């Protein structure tokens, strides 16, 4: 009798233990799984790193981690290529930096091979329900090819004077999906860049102009990027407010916007419709709002102001009104101070820049005709198609 009772009690105890263990496992599962991993791809082996602006931002990231801005289920990884040294993959935590991997510098950080390698390492080291990526370095939007006259960079990054073209960047990111792509670098909020990267993310945050060397205030913005649903508009607004608070024409300058890629196909259709109203090359574009630093070649203008002028020249004001509606859906947030870098006066800022095409020769400048925006939109317009 005692033996039977002992067996029954033992069975019940086992059942209770298994139930408790299962319950604990279920409760801990969500806490154990990373909700979002954010990678900062920091190519600082250039003048920015030489001036230690990378160290400044890493300190801001550490401050954000200490303040709990990464949330309970967020992880912040940084691919850091410092000036004159080998690149490393770091994790920023409330307890400090943790080095995950060291890379050889035989492969440039601006090569697609290195970017793909880092993305694979991040997926392995910090698997998550979702990912975000921040690109940190010099940048120059869609510009391809070389131009000895002004020595500008090609698209993204600068590692020992090696750069990554926009089409190469898009190819390296192909097949991946990010909750957001934040460009903490100059001149990446343009229609050419956004169109090229529309398939990898629902949101692109960037600047239509040159950006301050101090870049994103990570100690203020990361909490928005690690929210359960990333608040990209709040991140952009916070960056703008950080600089606007300075109230200085030299340091308190910022243009930043949020691009919703779901709205880009409608904007592309509206752009093609408006451009199709042109029967001749535009006259003077001198009055269009430039997004380039005064004294430098104007590769970027405010897209809305440019299309407004084209519509006025071709008598297509009604078409422009439709175009504005498409723009509003594609750019849900845009912020600007009165001035930009280098004393640029910013009277108009729709949140997207574009290359102003003034003649047939413009189509091949700096490899413009290699961009997807040219292939998918510009080349479909009779005036432009006949030019090449």
C-alpha positions in Angstrom: 0.0 0.0 0.0 2.8 2.4 0.9 4.6 1.4 -2.3 1.5 2.3 -4.4 1.0 5.5 -2.6 4.7 6.4 -3.0 4.4 5.8 -6.8 1.3 7.9 -7.0 2.9 10.8 -5.2 6.1 10.5 -7.3 4.0 10.5 -10.5 2.1 13.6 -9.3 5.3 15.4 -8.4 6.8 14.6 -11.8 3.7 16.0 -13.5 3.9 19.2 -11.4 7.6 19.6 -12.2 7.1 19.1 -15.9 4.2 21.6 -15.9 6.3 24.1 -14.0 9.2 23.7 -16.4 7.0 24.0 -19.4 5.4 27.1 -18.0 8.8 28.7 -17.3 10.0 27.9 -20.8 7.0 29.5 -22.3 7.3 32.6 -20.2 11.0 33.1 -20.9 10.9 32.5 -24.6 9.8 36.0 -25.7 12.4 37.6 -23.4 15.2 35.4 -24.8 14.5 36.2 -28.4 15.9 39.4 -29.8 13.2 41.6 -31.2 15.5 43.9 -33.3 19.2 43.9 -34.1 20.5 47.2 -35.5 23.8 47.3 -37.3 25.7 50.5 -37.7 28.0 50.0 -40.7 30.7 52.5 -39.7 33.3 53.1 -42.4 35.6 55.6 -40.7 38.9 54.9 -42.3 38.9 58.4 -43.8 38.9 62.0 -42.7 35.9 61.4 -40.4 37.8 58.8 -38.5 41.0 60.8 -38.5 39.1 63.5 -36.7 37.6 60.9 -34.3 33.9 61.6 -35.1 33.5 57.8 -35.0 34.6 57.8 -31.4 32.1 60.6 -30.6 29.3 58.5 -32.0 30.4 55.3 -30.3 30.3 57.2 -27.0 26.7 58.4 -27.8 25.7 54.7 -28.5 27.2 53.7 -25.2 25.2 56.4 -23.5 22.1 55.2 -25.1 22.7 51.6 -24.0 23.4 52.8 -20.4 20.1 54.7 -20.5 18.2 51.6 -21.5 17.3 52.9 -25.0 18.0 49.5 -26.6 15.0 48.0 -24.8 14.9 44.6 -23.2 15.1 42.7 -26.5 17.3 44.9 -28.7 20.9 44.4 -29.7 23.2 47.1 -31.2 26.1 45.9 -33.3 28.7 48.1 -35.0 31.0 47.2 -37.8 33.7 49.7 -37.1 36.6 50.4 -39.5 38.6 53.0 -37.6 41.2 55.3 -39.2 44.5 53.4 -39.9 43.4 50.2 -38.2 41.7 46.9 -38.9 37.9 46.7 -38.8 36.0 44.9 -36.0 32.5 43.9 -35.2 31.4 45.2 -31.8 28.3 44.9 -29.7 27.3 47.9 -27.6 25.7 47.0 -24.3 25.0 48.7 -21.0 28.1 46.9 -19.6 30.3 48.3 -22.4 31.7 47.2 -25.8 32.1 43.6 -26.6 34.3 42.6 -29.5 32.7 39.8 -31.6 35.1 39.6 -34.6 38.2 41.1 -36.2 38.4 41.4 -39.9 41.4 41.7 -42.2 41.9 45.0 -44.1 42.8 43.2 -47.3 39.1 43.7 -48.4 37.9 47.3 -48.5 34.9 48.1 -46.3 33.3 49.7 -49.4 33.4 46.4 -51.3 30.2 44.4 -51.6 32.0 41.3 -50.4 32.8 42.8 -47.1 29.3 44.2 -46.6 27.7 40.8 -47.4 30.2 39.1 -45.0 29.3 41.5 -42.2 25.6 41.1 -42.8 26.0 37.3 -42.6 28.0 37.6 -39.4 25.3 39.9 -37.8 22.6 37.4 -38.7 24.6 34.6 -37.1 25.8 36.5 -34.0 22.5 38.3 -33.2 19.5 36.6 -34.9 16.4 38.6 -34.5 12.8 39.0 -35.5 13.7 42.2 -37.4 16.8 44.2 -38.4 17.7 47.8 -39.0 20.8 49.2 -40.6 22.6 52.6 -40.3 25.2 53.5 -42.9 27.9 55.8 -41.4 30.6 57.4 -43.6 31.0 59.9 -46.4 28.5 59.6 -49.2 27.4 61.2 -52.4 24.0 59.8 -53.4 23.7 58.3 -56.8 26.9 59.7 -58.3 28.9 57.1 -60.2 32.2 57.3 -62.1 35.0 59.8 -61.5 35.1 63.5 -61.9 38.6 65.0 -61.4 37.2 68.5 -61.5 35.6 68.3 -58.1 36.9 65.0 -56.7 33.5 64.0 -55.2 32.9 60.6 -53.8 31.0 57.7 -55.5 27.7 57.0 -53.7 28.5 55.5 -50.3 31.6 55.2 -48.2 35.3 56.1 -48.3 37.9 53.5 -47.3 41.4 54.6 -48.4 39.8 56.4 -51.4 37.8 53.3 -52.4 34.0 53.8 -52.7 30.8 51.9 -53.3 28.5 52.8 -56.2 24.8 53.0 -55.6 24.1 50.1 -57.9 26.7 48.0 -56.0 25.2 48.9 -52.7 21.7 47.9 -53.9 23.1 44.6 -55.2 24.9 43.8 -51.9 21.6 44.4 -49.9 19.5 42.4 -52.4 17.5 39.6 -50.9 17.5 41.1 -47.4 14.8 43.1 -45.6 15.4 45.8 -43.0 12.8 47.5 -40.8 14.6 50.7 -41.8 17.7 52.0 -43.5 19.1 55.1 -41.9 21.8 57.0 -43.8 24.0 58.9 -41.3 25.9 60.4 -44.2 25.5 63.1 -46.8 23.1 63.4 -49.8 21.2 60.1 -49.6 17.6 61.3 -49.5 17.2 61.6 -53.2 14.8 59.8 -55.6 17.6 58.0 -57.4 18.9 56.4 -54.2 15.4 55.7 -52.8 14.3 54.0 -56.0 17.4 51.8 -56.1 16.8 50.6 -52.5 13.0 50.4 -52.4 13.0 46.6 -52.3 15.0 46.2 -49.1 13.1 48.3 -46.6 9.8 50.1 -46.0 11.5 53.3 -44.7 14.6 55.2 -45.6 15.8 58.1 -43.4 18.4 60.5 -44.8 19.5 63.9 -45.8 18.9 65.6 -49.1 21.9 67.8 -48.5 25.4 67.5 -47.0 25.2 66.4 -43.3 27.0 67.8 -40.3 30.1 65.7 -39.5 28.6 65.1 -36.0 25.8 63.1 -37.7 22.9 61.4 -35.9 22.7 62.1 -32.1 22.6 58.4 -31.2 22.0 59.1 -27.5 18.7 60.7 -28.4 17.5 58.7 -31.5 18.3 55.1 -30.7 15.3 54.7 -28.4 13.0 55.5 -31.3 14.8 52.9 -33.6 14.5 50.2 -30.9 10.8 50.8 -30.2 8.6 47.8 -30.7 7.6 49.4 -34.0 10.5 51.7 -35.0 9.3 55.3 -34.9 11.3 56.5 -37.9 9.6 59.9 -37.9 10.5 60.5 -34.3 14.1 59.6 -35.0 14.2 62.0 -37.9 12.5 64.8 -35.9 14.8 64.2 -33.0 17.9 64.6 -35.2 16.4 67.8 -36.6 15.6 69.2 -33.2 19.1 68.4 -31.9 20.6 70.7 -34.5 17.8 73.3 -34.5 18.4 73.8 -30.7 21.9 75.0 -31.5 20.5 78.1 -33.3 23.7 78.6 -35.2 24.1 79.2 -38.9 27.3 77.1 -39.0 26.6 74.2 -36.6 22.8 74.2 -36.1 21.9 73.1 -39.6 20.0 69.9 -40.7 17.8 68.6 -43.5 16.4 65.2 -42.9 13.4 63.2 -44.1 11.6 59.9 -44.0 10.9 58.1 -47.3 8.1 55.5 -47.4 9.1 53.2 -50.2 5.6 51.8 -50.6 4.7 55.2 -52.1 7.5 55.3 -54.6 5.8 53.4 -57.5 2.9 55.9 -57.5 5.5 58.7 -57.4 7.4 57.2 -60.3 4.2 57.0 -62.4 3.3 60.6 -61.6 6.8 61.7 -62.4 6.7 59.9 -65.8 3.4 61.5 -66.5 4.6 65.0 -65.7 7.9 64.6 -67.6 6.0 63.4 -70.7 4.4 66.8 -71.0 7.8 68.2 -71.9 8.4 68.7 -75.6 11.8 70.5 -75.3 14.6 70.7 -72.9 13.9 73.1 -69.9 15.1 76.6 -70.0 17.0 78.1 -67.0 16.9 76.2 -63.8 18.8 78.8 -61.9 15.8 79.6 -59.7 15.3 76.0 -58.5 16.1 75.2 -54.9 19.6 73.7 -54.9 20.5 71.0 -52.4 24.2 71.4 -53.1 26.7 73.5 -51.1 27.1 76.9 -52.8 30.1 76.9 -55.1 30.0 73.2 -55.8 28.5 71.5 -58.9 24.7 71.2 -58.5 24.0 67.5 -58.8 20.9 67.8 -56.5 17.9 70.1 -56.4 14.7 69.9 -54.4 12.5 67.5 -56.3 9.2 69.3 -55.8 10.6 72.7 -56.8 12.3 71.2 -59.9 9.1 69.4 -61.0 7.1 72.6 -60.3 9.3 74.5 -62.7 9.1 71.8 -65.4 5.3 71.8 -65.1 5.1 75.6 -65.4 7.3 75.6 -68.5 5.1 73.0 -70.2 1.8 74.3 -68.9 1.1 71.1 -66.8 0.1 72.7 -63.5 -2.8 70.3 -63.1 -0.5 67.3 -63.6 1.9 68.8 -61.0 -1.0 68.9 -58.4 -1.4 65.1 -58.9 2.3 64.7 -58.6 2.3 66.5 -55.2 -0.3 64.1 -53.9 2.0 61.1 -54.8 5.0 62.9 -53.2 3.0 63.4 -49.9 2.5 59.6 -49.7 6.1 58.8 -50.4 7.6 61.4 -48.0 5.6 61.4 -44.8 8.0 63.6 -42.9 10.6 66.2 -43.8 12.4 68.6 -41.5 14.8 71.5 -42.3 16.5 74.4 -40.6 16.8 77.7 -42.5 20.3 76.9 -43.7 22.3 73.9 -44.7 26.1 73.1 -44.7 28.3 75.8 -46.3 25.7 78.6 -45.9 23.1 76.9 -48.2 19.9 78.8 -47.9 17.0 76.3 -47.8 13.7 78.0 -48.6 12.1 74.9 -50.0 12.5 71.3 -48.8 10.1 68.5 -49.8 12.4 65.8 -48.3 13.6 64.4 -51.7 16.3 65.7 -53.9 16.8 64.7 -57.6 19.3 65.4 -60.4 18.2 68.3 -62.6 18.3 67.2 -66.2 18.9 70.3 -68.3 20.0 68.8 -71.6 20.7 65.5 -73.5 24.3 65.6 -72.2 23.0 65.5 -68.6 21.7 62.0 -69.0 25.2 60.4 -69.0 26.8 62.7 -66.5 28.6 60.7 -63.7 26.9 57.6 -65.1 23.4 58.8 -64.4 22.0 56.5 -67.1 23.1 53.5 -65.1 20.7 54.3 -62.3 17.4 52.3 -62.0 15.5 55.5 -61.8 16.8 56.4 -65.3 16.0 53.0 -66.7 12.5 52.7 -65.1 11.3 56.2 -65.4 13.4 58.7 -67.3 14.2 56.5 -70.3 10.4 55.9 -70.8 9.8 59.6 -71.6 9.9 60.3 -75.3 12.1 63.5 -75.0 14.7 61.7 -73.0 14.5 58.3 -74.8 15.3 60.0 -78.1 18.4 61.7 -76.6 20.5 58.5 -76.3 
